[in-house]
């Protein structure tokens, strides 16, 4: 470790903790203690924390007090997490409609902060995170980086926008990043000049770790591909927030020269899951959240429902994350960890296209089309399904291309879908989430079995 890394580890992160009023370092130490526990030990810790949280809900949170009484649910006598499956799932609308009743009556002792989160429809959701829950999110992130070799204090580059990087850096923000030893680049409305600047930085500084939205990192990889350039010196790339498909992963790994460790998270529900070096699923943070799967299909795939075990100010119990996946209790992974894994993460419920004949098509379908991923004149694309029989293809193009060059995509897709849908093509006009500014490749407004709750 060099001097700056040592400083960050011993002092910098602690200063950030003080400024944020979090206890990330302490929580991280606790998470390291349980990192290699066996599954029985992990489940015991998880159940104990779940029970404590639910008892707190019964005593201090008006919304849950009423709900528990309606469903004759007594957290003090539960014997396993499955006992709470009798409770309904908590939706974003439930949170909006019961906002003040979800606050604990002793909320101030948990040092809460009001936070907004973006939704796929662009509707913001506000909720309180307490200091412990906030610190836990950071600690889980650092532990997850460790799966790719990162050690606390080492420098990493952040390539993200929205919630991970405020667009306008306030006074003090540069210092905030400096103490964490991270270098950030603006990537909202990323332009070619930014990509060039990022490439030059990597070339000169040779950072070892990169963290950012998969869609932004993919944009960088596509830029490098178009220039026939490669980055070297990276040890691991941590992607987050957007679905990452196999061809995209390959492209990133080829041009950025390091393995991708994808993660999946839902911060309001306390979920932060990470790939390990086996890259076959996402170990989930069992010590600080509880996940179960609702409305499973025959393969066990269903809606991911999570309880945040750290947020006592504004407890989130059985929350519908809006994501689809499968959960596996697999015993010890070859990496040595036993945390259950989310497998077959299918992304958002709205990433699924449902055709008029009822056939469902996952968004990944489009990412496998060579028309999209092999053509470097397309710098970005998005598929929107406004109605069952309509698909819109939105493209951002390199300077030398014009939209009519891509009529063949419409033709081949119409043939693929047996002319059940009419397809239009347009340049730009992407649909963005208003809060997080995340880019989503596929957005369907058509309901499927998972968007209509049972
Ligand atoms: Zn593993």
Boltz pocket constraint, residues with backbone or C-beta under 6 A from the ligand:
constraints:
  - pocket:
      binder: B
      contacts: [[A, 276], [A, 277], [A, 278], [A, 283], [A, 333], [A, 334], [A, 335], [A, 336], [A, 337]]
      max_distance: 6.0
